[in-house]
Amino acid sequence: MVRGLDYYSRTTFEFTHGELGAQSAVLGGGRYDGLSEQLGGPKAPGIGFAIGEDRLVLALQAQQAVALRPLKAFVAPLGREPTVML
């Protein structure tokens, strides 16, 4: 995944829909711990996201026309600490 925004740190995420063609991203975001300092502000870790409302509507409309398929998910924990997933 390449969001093209270099201020993200550690975790990034993106939700896509296969029926939207080449530009399939619906929602994306991540952590940006150093962004405030880069802009001259105080240390303020954060997380944020953006959603394309037009793409969300298109995805919902496409979903009505597609038979239900099994959910495919990929989770890739990063870091030094072991992660327990339930």
Secondary structure as GFF3:
##gff-version 3
##sequence-region A 1 86
A	DSSP	beta_strand	12	16	.	.	.	ID=ss1
A	DSSP	three_ten_helix	18	20	.	.	.	ID=ss2
A	DSSP	beta_strand	25	31	.	.	.	ID=ss3
A	DSSP	alpha_helix	35	38	.	.	.	ID=ss4
A	DSSP	beta_strand	47	51	.	.	.	ID=ss5
A	DSSP	alpha_helix	53	65	.	.	.	ID=ss6
###
